Amino acid sequence: MTQSTDGALCSVPKHVAIVMDGNGRWAKGRGLPRLEGHRQGAERAREVVEWAADAGVKQISLYAFSTENWDRPKAEVRGLMTILSTLLPREFSRMHKNGVRLLTLGDISLLPDRAQKAVKKACYETRENRRIDLILCLNYGGQQEIVDGVKQACQWACEQSDPLAAIESINTRQFRSFLWRSELLPVDLLIRTGGELRISNFHLWDAAYAELYFSKTYWPDYSKSEFNETIGDYSSRERRFGLTSEQVTDE
């Protein structure tokens, strides 16, 4: 735990979310196929989960495949799904060794059967692990999650004795329970590699008060030292959630 210059205490983030950007550009710069960049990126993803666990992070979510990624070239989409379906079964022993429990965020029902089976089996095999949760965000989009949350809230309200009063009673805390993230910790730190300065439809609800960190490093080159520097940067910040520095310090 680190003390900020104003006196407010900050700690290691409980939930770190990462947009793993730059795989394709990393490969292109080396004259390699884009899929080779994704393969190297998958290796880096495995390592960053271990770095996060060592740092005391409780949940790490990785933007593995967005709802918009279906529009990429078909060969690249097939390759990504193949990497997913072949890599996960090889990781069981390492995930058990490191206490990693796999969870998903997004609609995995649209993934190819082989990829779906690999994901579901990995979730089942690691269900008892408790050191750190790895949330793979697959066929995930923040806007889609919020739209679905609205539908869930409306359905809940219609089941109440006074639907209009039920809708009126919904606050931000309750609405979060209608989202796909109802069992996840709020995102504390959102990292994007690759040099782009946007969050690309990722964790939109929790991004409202998440700390943001943008790195110019392409994902396959992202290092343990840079990850630790990012955690240190987070710990030096003062999270006020709309309050003043004095109010945060008093609390």
CYANA upper distance limits for C-alpha pairs under 8 A (distance plus 0.5 A):
  1 MET  CA      9 LEU  CA      7.54
  1 MET  CA     10 CYS  CA      6.54
  1 MET  CA     11 SER  CA      4.97
  1 MET  CA     12 VAL  CA      7.24
  1 MET  CA    235 SER  CA      7.65
  2 THR  CA      9 LEU  CA      6.59
  2 THR  CA     10 CYS  CA      6.12
  2 THR  CA     11 SER  CA      6.71
  2 THR  CA    235 SER  CA      6.40
  2 THR  CA    236 SER  CA      6.99
  3 GLN  CA      7 GLY  CA      6.29
  3 GLN  CA      8 ALA  CA      6.48
  3 GLN  CA      9 LEU  CA      5.18
  3 GLN  CA     10 CYS  CA      6.74
  3 GLN  CA    235 SER  CA      8.40
  3 GLN  CA    236 SER  CA      7.40
  4 SER  CA      8 ALA  CA      6.01
  4 SER  CA      9 LEU  CA      6.65
  4 SER  CA     10 CYS  CA      7.51
  4 SER  CA    235 SER  CA      8.29
  4 SER  CA    236 SER  CA      5.77
  4 SER  CA    237 ARG  CA      6.83
  4 SER  CA    238 GLU  CA      6.91
  6 ASP  CA    238 GLU  CA      8.40
  6 ASP  CA    245 SER  CA      7.42
  6 ASP  CA    249 THR  CA      8.02
  7 GLY  CA    249 THR  CA      6.58
  8 ALA  CA    238 GLU  CA      6.85
  8 ALA  CA    245 SER  CA      8.04
  8 ALA  CA    248 VAL  CA      6.79
  8 ALA  CA    249 THR  CA      5.30
  9 LEU  CA    238 GLU  CA      8.02
  9 LEU  CA    249 THR  CA      8.27
 10 CYS  CA    234 TYR  CA      8.40
 10 CYS  CA    235 SER  CA      5.60
 10 CYS  CA    236 SER  CA      7.21
 10 CYS  CA    237 ARG  CA      7.40
 10 CYS  CA    238 GLU  CA      7.20
 10 CYS  CA    239 ARG  CA      8.18
 11 SER  CA    235 SER  CA      5.89
 12 VAL  CA     55 ALA  CA      7.91
 12 VAL  CA     56 GLY  CA      7.21
 12 VAL  CA     57 VAL  CA      7.16
 12 VAL  CA    231 ILE  CA      7.23
 12 VAL  CA    234 TYR  CA      8.07
 12 VAL  CA    235 SER  CA      6.64
 13 PRO  CA     57 VAL  CA      6.53
 13 PRO  CA    188 ASP  CA      6.03
 13 PRO  CA    189 LEU  CA      6.93
 13 PRO  CA    231 ILE  CA      8.02
 13 PRO  CA    234 TYR  CA      8.08
 13 PRO  CA    235 SER  CA      8.33
 14 LYS  CA     56 GLY  CA      8.09
 14 LYS  CA     57 VAL  CA      5.40
 14 LYS  CA     58 LYS  CA      5.55
 14 LYS  CA     59 GLN  CA      6.69
 14 LYS  CA    185 LEU  CA      7.90
 14 LYS  CA    187 VAL  CA      8.17
 14 LYS  CA    188 ASP  CA      7.08
 15 HIS  CA     57 VAL  CA      6.82
 15 HIS  CA     58 LYS  CA      6.59
 15 HIS  CA     59 GLN  CA      5.09
 15 HIS  CA     60 ILE  CA      6.07
 15 HIS  CA     61 SER  CA      8.08
 15 HIS  CA    185 LEU  CA      6.78
 15 HIS  CA    186 PRO  CA      7.10
 15 HIS  CA    187 VAL  CA      5.47
 15 HIS  CA    188 ASP  CA      5.93
 15 HIS  CA    189 LEU  CA      7.18
 16 VAL  CA     57 VAL  CA      7.72
 16 VAL  CA     59 GLN  CA      6.89
 16 VAL  CA     60 ILE  CA      5.28
 16 VAL  CA     61 SER  CA      6.88
 16 VAL  CA    187 VAL  CA      6.59
 16 VAL  CA    188 ASP  CA      6.60
 16 VAL  CA    189 LEU  CA      5.40
 16 VAL  CA    190 LEU  CA      6.44
 16 VAL  CA    191 ILE  CA      8.03
 17 ALA  CA     60 ILE  CA      6.11
 17 ALA  CA     61 SER  CA      5.11
 17 ALA  CA     62 LEU  CA      6.47
 17 ALA  CA     63 TYR  CA      8.26
 17 ALA  CA    187 VAL  CA      7.11
 17 ALA  CA    189 LEU  CA      6.74
 17 ALA  CA    190 LEU  CA      5.21
 17 ALA  CA    191 ILE  CA      6.63
 18 ILE  CA     60 ILE  CA      8.20
 18 ILE  CA     61 SER  CA      6.80
 18 ILE  CA     62 LEU  CA      5.60
 18 ILE  CA     63 TYR  CA      6.76
 18 ILE  CA    190 LEU  CA      6.30
 18 ILE  CA    191 ILE  CA      5.21
 18 ILE  CA    192 ARG  CA      6.21
 18 ILE  CA    193 THR  CA      8.34
 19 VAL  CA     62 LEU  CA      6.90
 19 VAL  CA     63 TYR  CA      5.71
 19 VAL  CA    190 LEU  CA      8.30
 19 VAL  CA    191 ILE  CA      6.72
 19 VAL  CA    192 ARG  CA      5.13
 19 VAL  CA    193 THR  CA      7.00
 19 VAL  CA    199 ILE  CA      7.98
 19 VAL  CA    202 PHE  CA      8.28
 20 MET  CA     41 GLY  CA      8.16
 20 MET  CA     62 LEU  CA      7.50
 20 MET  CA     63 TYR  CA      6.90
 20 MET  CA     64 ALA  CA      7.95
 20 MET  CA    192 ARG  CA      6.87
 20 MET  CA    193 THR  CA      6.37
 20 MET  CA    194 GLY  CA      8.13
 20 MET  CA    219 TRP  CA      6.04
 21 ASP  CA    192 ARG  CA      7.20
 21 ASP  CA    193 THR  CA      5.70
 21 ASP  CA    194 GLY  CA      5.40
 21 ASP  CA    218 TYR  CA      6.88
 21 ASP  CA    219 TRP  CA      6.09
 22 GLY  CA     26 TRP  CA      6.40
 22 GLY  CA    193 THR  CA      7.32
 22 GLY  CA    194 GLY  CA      5.03
 22 GLY  CA    195 GLY  CA      8.49
 22 GLY  CA    217 THR  CA      8.20
 22 GLY  CA    218 TYR  CA      4.87
 22 GLY  CA    219 TRP  CA      5.82
 22 GLY  CA    220 PRO  CA      8.02
 23 ASN  CA     27 ALA  CA      6.83
 23 ASN  CA     34 ARG  CA      7.56
 23 ASN  CA     37 GLY  CA      4.98
 23 ASN  CA     38 HIS  CA      5.94
 23 ASN  CA     40 GLN  CA      8.17
 23 ASN  CA     41 GLY  CA      6.64
 23 ASN  CA    218 TYR  CA      6.95
 23 ASN  CA    219 TRP  CA      6.43
 23 ASN  CA    220 PRO  CA      6.78
 24 GLY  CA     28 LYS  CA      6.62
 24 GLY  CA     33 PRO  CA      8.41
 24 GLY  CA     34 ARG  CA      5.19
 24 GLY  CA     35 LEU  CA      7.91
 24 GLY  CA     37 GLY  CA      5.98
 24 GLY  CA     38 HIS  CA      7.55
 25 ARG  CA     29 GLY  CA      6.53
 25 ARG  CA     34 ARG  CA      8.15
 25 ARG  CA     37 GLY  CA      8.32
 25 ARG  CA    218 TYR  CA      8.02
 26 TRP  CA     30 ARG  CA      7.23
 26 TRP  CA     37 GLY  CA      6.66
 26 TRP  CA    218 TYR  CA      6.64
 26 TRP  CA    219 TRP  CA      8.42
 26 TRP  CA    220 PRO  CA      7.64
 27 ALA  CA     31 GLY  CA      6.76
 27 ALA  CA     32 LEU  CA      5.34
 27 ALA  CA     33 PRO  CA      6.58
 27 ALA  CA     34 ARG  CA      5.99
 27 ALA  CA     35 LEU  CA      8.42
 27 ALA  CA     36 GLU  CA      6.93
 27 ALA  CA     37 GLY  CA      5.30
 28 LYS  CA     32 LEU  CA      6.11
 28 LYS  CA     33 PRO  CA      7.30
 28 LYS  CA     34 ARG  CA      7.16
 32 LEU  CA     36 GLU  CA      6.99
 32 LEU  CA     37 GLY  CA      8.12
 33 PRO  CA     37 GLY  CA      7.62
 34 ARG  CA     38 HIS  CA      7.14
 34 ARG  CA     76 GLU  CA      8.19
 35 LEU  CA     39 ARG  CA      6.70
 35 LEU  CA     76 GLU  CA      7.18
 35 LEU  CA     79 GLY  CA      7.11
 35 LEU  CA     80 LEU  CA      7.88
 36 GLU  CA     40 GLN  CA      6.73
 37 GLY  CA     41 GLY  CA      6.51
 37 GLY  CA    220 PRO  CA      7.54
 38 HIS  CA     42 ALA  CA      6.64
 38 HIS  CA     80 LEU  CA      7.79
 39 ARG  CA     43 GLU  CA      7.11
 39 ARG  CA     83 ILE  CA      7.55
 40 GLN  CA     44 ARG  CA      6.93
 40 GLN  CA    220 PRO  CA      6.12
 41 GLY  CA     45 ALA  CA      6.68
 41 GLY  CA    219 TRP  CA      6.60
 41 GLY  CA    220 PRO  CA      5.25
 42 ALA  CA     46 ARG  CA      6.92
 43 GLU  CA     47 GLU  CA      7.06
 43 GLU  CA    220 PRO  CA      8.42
 44 ARG  CA     48 VAL  CA      6.64
 44 ARG  CA    219 TRP  CA      7.90
 44 ARG  CA    220 PRO  CA      6.42
 44 ARG  CA    221 ASP  CA      8.48
 44 ARG  CA    222 TYR  CA      7.86
 45 ALA  CA     49 VAL  CA      6.94
 45 ALA  CA     62 LEU  CA      8.33
 46 ARG  CA     50 GLU  CA      7.47
 47 GLU  CA     51 TRP  CA      6.85
 48 VAL  CA     52 ALA  CA      6.51
 48 VAL  CA    224 LYS  CA      7.82
 48 VAL  CA    227 PHE  CA      8.41
 49 VAL  CA     53 ALA  CA      6.73
 49 VAL  CA     60 ILE  CA      7.42
 49 VAL  CA    134 LEU  CA      7.59
 50 GLU  CA     54 ASP  CA      6.68
 50 GLU  CA     98 ASN  CA      7.61
 51 TRP  CA     55 ALA  CA      6.74
 51 TRP  CA    224 LYS  CA      7.21
 51 TRP  CA    227 PHE  CA      8.30
 52 ALA  CA     56 GLY  CA      6.93
 52 ALA  CA     57 VAL  CA      5.74
 52 ALA  CA     58 LYS  CA      8.43
 52 ALA  CA     60 ILE  CA      7.82
 53 ALA  CA     57 VAL  CA      5.87
 53 ALA  CA     58 LYS  CA      7.37
 53 ALA  CA    131 ARG  CA      7.48
 53 ALA  CA    132 ILE  CA      6.45
 55 ALA  CA    228 ASN  CA      8.36
 57 VAL  CA    132 ILE  CA      7.48
 58 LYS  CA    131 ARG  CA      7.46
 58 LYS  CA    132 ILE  CA      5.26
 58 LYS  CA    133 ASP  CA      6.75
 59 GLN  CA    132 ILE  CA      6.05
 59 GLN  CA    133 ASP  CA      5.08
 59 GLN  CA    134 LEU  CA      6.51
 59 GLN  CA    135 ILE  CA      7.73
 59 GLN  CA    185 LEU  CA      7.94
 60 ILE  CA    132 ILE  CA      8.11
 60 ILE  CA    133 ASP  CA      6.80
 60 ILE  CA    134 LEU  CA      5.67
 60 ILE  CA    135 ILE  CA      6.58
 61 SER  CA    134 LEU  CA      6.34
 61 SER  CA    135 ILE  CA      4.86
 61 SER  CA    136 LEU  CA      6.34
 61 SER  CA    137 CYS  CA      7.24
 62 LEU  CA    134 LEU  CA      8.16
 62 LEU  CA    135 ILE  CA      6.84
 62 LEU  CA    136 LEU  CA      5.82
 62 LEU  CA    137 CYS  CA      6.39
 63 TYR  CA    136 LEU  CA      7.10
 63 TYR  CA    137 CYS  CA      5.44
 63 TYR  CA    138 LEU  CA      7.59
 63 TYR  CA    140 TYR  CA      8.40
 63 TYR  CA    202 PHE  CA      7.97
 64 ALA  CA    136 LEU  CA      6.72
 64 ALA  CA    137 CYS  CA      6.00
 64 ALA  CA    138 LEU  CA      6.24
 65 PHE  CA     69 ASN  CA      6.66
 65 PHE  CA    137 CYS  CA      6.91
 65 PHE  CA    138 LEU  CA      5.23
 65 PHE  CA    139 ASN  CA      5.91
 65 PHE  CA    140 TYR  CA      7.22
 66 SER  CA     70 TRP  CA      8.14
 66 SER  CA    137 CYS  CA      7.87
 66 SER  CA    138 LEU  CA      6.66
 66 SER  CA    139 ASN  CA      5.27
 66 SER  CA    140 TYR  CA      5.28
 66 SER  CA    141 GLY  CA      6.37
 67 THR  CA    138 LEU  CA      8.39
 67 THR  CA    139 ASN  CA      5.14
 67 THR  CA    140 TYR  CA      5.76
 67 THR  CA    141 GLY  CA      5.99
 68 GLU  CA     72 ARG  CA      8.49
 68 GLU  CA    141 GLY  CA      8.30
 69 ASN  CA     77 VAL  CA      8.08
 69 ASN  CA    139 ASN  CA      8.45
 70 TRP  CA     74 LYS  CA      8.43
 70 TRP  CA     77 VAL  CA      7.18
 72 ARG  CA     76 GLU  CA      7.25
 72 ARG  CA     77 VAL  CA      7.02
 73 PRO  CA     77 VAL  CA      6.96
 74 LYS  CA     78 ARG  CA      6.62
 75 ALA  CA     79 GLY  CA      6.60
 76 GLU  CA     80 LEU  CA      6.65
 77 VAL  CA     81 MET  CA      6.78
 78 ARG  CA     82 THR  CA      6.65
 79 GLY  CA     83 ILE  CA      6.70
 80 LEU  CA     84 LEU  CA      6.77
 81 MET  CA     85 SER  CA      6.65
 81 MET  CA    111 LEU  CA      8.31
 81 MET  CA    112 PRO  CA      7.88
 81 MET  CA    115 ALA  CA      6.59
 82 THR  CA     86 THR  CA      6.52
 82 THR  CA    115 ALA  CA      7.74
 83 ILE  CA     87 LEU  CA      6.21
 84 LEU  CA     88 LEU  CA      6.68
 84 LEU  CA    115 ALA  CA      6.74
 84 LEU  CA    118 ALA  CA      8.20
 85 SER  CA     89 PRO  CA      7.84
 85 SER  CA    114 ARG  CA      6.63
 85 SER  CA    115 ALA  CA      5.00
 85 SER  CA    116 GLN  CA      8.33
 85 SER  CA    117 LYS  CA      8.41
 85 SER  CA    118 ALA  CA      5.83
 85 SER  CA    119 VAL  CA      7.91
 86 THR  CA     90 ARG  CA      7.67
 86 THR  CA    118 ALA  CA      8.31
 87 LEU  CA     91 GLU  CA      7.16
 88 LEU  CA     92 PHE  CA      7.59
 88 LEU  CA    118 ALA  CA      6.93
 88 LEU  CA    119 VAL  CA      7.65
 88 LEU  CA    122 ALA  CA      7.15
 89 PRO  CA    118 ALA  CA      7.11
 89 PRO  CA    122 ALA  CA      7.43
 91 GLU  CA     95 MET  CA      6.45
 92 PHE  CA     96 HIS  CA      6.63
 92 PHE  CA    122 ALA  CA      7.53
 92 PHE  CA    125 GLU  CA      7.82
 92 PHE  CA    126 THR  CA      7.92
 93 SER  CA     97 LYS  CA      6.61
 94 ARG  CA     98 ASN  CA      6.69
 95 MET  CA     99 GLY  CA      6.39
 95 MET  CA    100 VAL  CA      5.32
 95 MET  CA    101 ARG  CA      7.78
 95 MET  CA    126 THR  CA      7.73
 96 HIS  CA    100 VAL  CA      6.65
 96 HIS  CA    126 THR  CA      7.20
 96 HIS  CA    129 ASN  CA      7.19
 98 ASN  CA    131 ARG  CA      7.69
 99 GLY  CA    129 ASN  CA      5.27
 99 GLY  CA    130 ARG  CA      6.14
 99 GLY  CA    131 ARG  CA      5.16
 99 GLY  CA    132 ILE  CA      6.80
100 VAL  CA    126 THR  CA      7.27
100 VAL  CA    129 ASN  CA      6.04
100 VAL  CA    130 ARG  CA      7.05
100 VAL  CA    131 ARG  CA      6.52
100 VAL  CA    132 ILE  CA      5.60
100 VAL  CA    133 ASP  CA      6.20
100 VAL  CA    134 LEU  CA      7.00
101 ARG  CA    123 CYS  CA      7.46
101 ARG  CA    126 THR  CA      5.36
101 ARG  CA    127 ARG  CA      6.14
101 ARG  CA    128 GLU  CA      7.51
101 ARG  CA    129 ASN  CA      5.48
101 ARG  CA    130 ARG  CA      6.84
101 ARG  CA    131 ARG  CA      8.20
101 ARG  CA    132 ILE  CA      6.83
101 ARG  CA    133 ASP  CA      5.27
101 ARG  CA    134 LEU  CA      6.51
102 LEU  CA    122 ALA  CA      7.10
102 LEU  CA    123 CYS  CA      5.43
102 LEU  CA    126 THR  CA      6.68
102 LEU  CA    127 ARG  CA      7.61
102 LEU  CA    133 ASP  CA      6.41
102 LEU  CA    134 LEU  CA      5.42
102 LEU  CA    135 ILE  CA      6.48
102 LEU  CA    136 LEU  CA      7.85
103 LEU  CA    123 CYS  CA      6.49
103 LEU  CA    133 ASP  CA      7.32
103 LEU  CA    134 LEU  CA      6.54
103 LEU  CA    135 ILE  CA      5.12
103 LEU  CA    136 LEU  CA      6.83
104 THR  CA    135 ILE  CA      5.52
104 THR  CA    136 LEU  CA      5.31
104 THR  CA    137 CYS  CA      6.23
104 THR  CA    138 LEU  CA      7.39
105 LEU  CA    135 ILE  CA      7.00
105 LEU  CA    136 LEU  CA      6.72
105 LEU  CA    137 CYS  CA      5.12
105 LEU  CA    138 LEU  CA      6.74
105 LEU  CA    140 TYR  CA      6.94
105 LEU  CA    180 TRP  CA      7.25
105 LEU  CA    181 ARG  CA      7.73
106 GLY  CA    137 CYS  CA      6.35
106 GLY  CA    138 LEU  CA      5.79
106 GLY  CA    139 ASN  CA      5.78
106 GLY  CA    140 TYR  CA      4.68
106 GLY  CA    141 GLY  CA      7.70
106 GLY  CA    145 GLU  CA      8.30
106 GLY  CA    180 TRP  CA      7.83
107 ASP  CA    138 LEU  CA      7.36
107 ASP  CA    139 ASN  CA      6.08
107 ASP  CA    140 TYR  CA      7.03
108 ILE  CA    116 GLN  CA      7.00
108 ILE  CA    138 LEU  CA      6.74
108 ILE  CA    139 ASN  CA      6.72
109 SER  CA    116 GLN  CA      7.55
110 LEU  CA    139 ASN  CA      8.07
111 LEU  CA    115 ALA  CA      6.70
111 LEU  CA    116 GLN  CA      6.28
111 LEU  CA    139 ASN  CA      8.16
112 PRO  CA    116 GLN  CA      6.64
113 ASP  CA    117 LYS  CA      6.60
114 ARG  CA    118 ALA  CA      6.73
115 ALA  CA    119 VAL  CA      6.70
116 GLN  CA    120 LYS  CA      6.62
117 LYS  CA    121 LYS  CA      6.46
118 ALA  CA    122 ALA  CA      6.61
119 VAL  CA    123 CYS  CA      6.70
120 LYS  CA    124 TYR  CA      6.69
121 LYS  CA    125 GLU  CA      6.47
122 ALA  CA    126 THR  CA      6.63
123 CYS  CA    127 ARG  CA      6.42
140 TYR  CA    144 GLN  CA      8.18
140 TYR  CA    145 GLU  CA      8.19
140 TYR  CA    202 PHE  CA      8.36
141 GLY  CA    145 GLU  CA      6.71
141 GLY  CA    201 ASN  CA      6.03
141 GLY  CA    202 PHE  CA      6.66
141 GLY  CA    203 HIS  CA      8.27
142 GLY  CA    146 ILE  CA      6.87
142 GLY  CA    201 ASN  CA      5.37
142 GLY  CA    202 PHE  CA      5.69
142 GLY  CA    203 HIS  CA      5.84
142 GLY  CA    204 LEU  CA      5.55
142 GLY  CA    205 TRP  CA      7.75
143 GLN  CA    147 VAL  CA      6.75
143 GLN  CA    201 ASN  CA      6.92
143 GLN  CA    204 LEU  CA      7.55
144 GLN  CA    148 ASP  CA      6.64
145 GLU  CA    149 GLY  CA      6.62
145 GLU  CA    179 LEU  CA      6.75
145 GLU  CA    180 TRP  CA      6.92
146 ILE  CA    150 VAL  CA      6.78
146 ILE  CA    179 LEU  CA      7.04
146 ILE  CA    205 TRP  CA      8.05
147 VAL  CA    151 LYS  CA      7.01
148 ASP  CA    152 GLN  CA      6.74
148 ASP  CA    179 LEU  CA      7.64
149 GLY  CA    153 ALA  CA      6.59
149 GLY  CA    175 PHE  CA      7.76
149 GLY  CA    176 ARG  CA      8.34
149 GLY  CA    178 PHE  CA      5.44
149 GLY  CA    179 LEU  CA      5.22
149 GLY  CA    180 TRP  CA      8.02
150 VAL  CA    154 CYS  CA      6.66
150 VAL  CA    178 PHE  CA      8.09
151 LYS  CA    155 GLN  CA      6.67
152 GLN  CA    156 TRP  CA      6.65
152 GLN  CA    178 PHE  CA      6.35
152 GLN  CA    179 LEU  CA      8.49
153 ALA  CA    157 ALA  CA      6.63
153 ALA  CA    167 ILE  CA      8.16
153 ALA  CA    175 PHE  CA      7.56
153 ALA  CA    178 PHE  CA      6.67
154 CYS  CA    158 CYS  CA      6.65
154 CYS  CA    167 ILE  CA      7.82
155 GLN  CA    159 GLU  CA      7.03
156 TRP  CA    160 GLN  CA      7.34
157 ALA  CA    162 ASP  CA      8.20
157 ALA  CA    163 PRO  CA      5.22
157 ALA  CA    164 LEU  CA      7.82
157 ALA  CA    166 ALA  CA      5.78
157 ALA  CA    167 ILE  CA      6.30
158 CYS  CA    162 ASP  CA      8.34
158 CYS  CA    163 PRO  CA      5.55
159 GLU  CA    163 PRO  CA      7.62
160 GLN  CA    166 ALA  CA      7.20
162 ASP  CA    166 ALA  CA      6.64
163 PRO  CA    167 ILE  CA      6.69
164 LEU  CA    168 GLU  CA      6.74
165 ALA  CA    169 SER  CA      6.68
166 ALA  CA    170 ILE  CA      7.24
170 ILE  CA    174 GLN  CA      6.44
170 ILE  CA    175 PHE  CA      6.83
171 ASN  CA    175 PHE  CA      6.57
172 THR  CA    176 ARG  CA      6.75
173 ARG  CA    177 SER  CA      7.50
174 GLN  CA    178 PHE  CA      7.70
175 PHE  CA    179 LEU  CA      7.51
176 ARG  CA    181 ARG  CA      7.76
176 ARG  CA    182 SER  CA      6.59
177 SER  CA    181 ARG  CA      7.87
177 SER  CA    182 SER  CA      5.08
178 PHE  CA    182 SER  CA      7.13
181 ARG  CA    185 LEU  CA      8.41
186 PRO  CA    206 ASP  CA      6.43
187 VAL  CA    203 HIS  CA      8.28
187 VAL  CA    206 ASP  CA      6.10
187 VAL  CA    207 ALA  CA      7.49
187 VAL  CA    210 ALA  CA      6.31
188 ASP  CA    209 TYR  CA      8.14
188 ASP  CA    210 ALA  CA      5.28
188 ASP  CA    211 GLU  CA      6.54
189 LEU  CA    210 ALA  CA      5.88
189 LEU  CA    211 GLU  CA      5.22
189 LEU  CA    212 LEU  CA      6.47
189 LEU  CA    213 TYR  CA      7.93
189 LEU  CA    234 TYR  CA      7.79
190 LEU  CA    207 ALA  CA      8.02
190 LEU  CA    210 ALA  CA      6.88
190 LEU  CA    211 GLU  CA      6.58
190 LEU  CA    212 LEU  CA      5.45
190 LEU  CA    213 TYR  CA      6.73
191 ILE  CA    212 LEU  CA      6.53
191 ILE  CA    213 TYR  CA      5.29
191 ILE  CA    214 PHE  CA      6.35
191 ILE  CA    215 SER  CA      8.00
192 ARG  CA    196 GLU  CA      7.94
192 ARG  CA    197 LEU  CA      8.33
192 ARG  CA    198 ARG  CA      8.49
192 ARG  CA    199 ILE  CA      7.79
192 ARG  CA    213 TYR  CA      6.94
192 ARG  CA    214 PHE  CA      5.46
192 ARG  CA    215 SER  CA      6.60
193 THR  CA    214 PHE  CA      6.51
193 THR  CA    215 SER  CA      5.09
193 THR  CA    216 LYS  CA      6.35
193 THR  CA    217 THR  CA      6.12
193 THR  CA    218 TYR  CA      6.35
193 THR  CA    219 TRP  CA      6.29
193 THR  CA    222 TYR  CA      8.28
194 GLY  CA    215 SER  CA      6.76
194 GLY  CA    216 LYS  CA      5.42
194 GLY  CA    217 THR  CA      5.63
194 GLY  CA    218 TYR  CA      4.82
194 GLY  CA    219 TRP  CA      6.82
195 GLY  CA    214 PHE  CA      7.22
195 GLY  CA    215 SER  CA      6.15
195 GLY  CA    216 LYS  CA      4.31
195 GLY  CA    217 THR  CA      7.10
195 GLY  CA    218 TYR  CA      7.99
196 GLU  CA    214 PHE  CA      7.92
196 GLU  CA    216 LYS  CA      8.00
197 LEU  CA    214 PHE  CA      7.07
202 PHE  CA    207 ALA  CA      8.47
203 HIS  CA    207 ALA  CA      6.25
204 LEU  CA    208 ALA  CA      7.37
206 ASP  CA    210 ALA  CA      6.74
207 ALA  CA    211 GLU  CA      8.22
209 TYR  CA    241 PHE  CA      7.17
211 GLU  CA    234 TYR  CA      7.74
213 TYR  CA    230 THR  CA      7.85
217 THR  CA    221 ASP  CA      6.85
217 THR  CA    222 TYR  CA      6.52
218 TYR  CA    222 TYR  CA      6.97
222 TYR  CA    226 GLU  CA      7.27
222 TYR  CA    227 PHE  CA      8.02
223 SER  CA    227 PHE  CA      6.77
224 LYS  CA    228 ASN  CA      6.63
225 SER  CA    229 GLU  CA      6.61
226 GLU  CA    230 THR  CA      6.65
227 PHE  CA    231 ILE  CA      6.85
228 ASN  CA    232 GLY  CA      6.63
229 GLU  CA    233 ASP  CA      6.59
230 THR  CA    234 TYR  CA      6.71
231 ILE  CA    235 SER  CA      6.75
232 GLY  CA    236 SER  CA      6.90
233 ASP  CA    237 ARG  CA      7.22
238 GLU  CA    245 SER  CA      8.33
240 ARG  CA    244 THR  CA      6.92
240 ARG  CA    245 SER  CA      7.19
240 ARG  CA    248 VAL  CA      6.68
243 LEU  CA    247 GLN  CA      6.64
243 LEU  CA    248 VAL  CA      7.15
244 THR  CA    248 VAL  CA      6.87
245 SER  CA    249 THR  CA      6.63
246 GLU  CA    250 ASP  CA      6.62
247 GLN  CA    251 GLU  CA      6.73
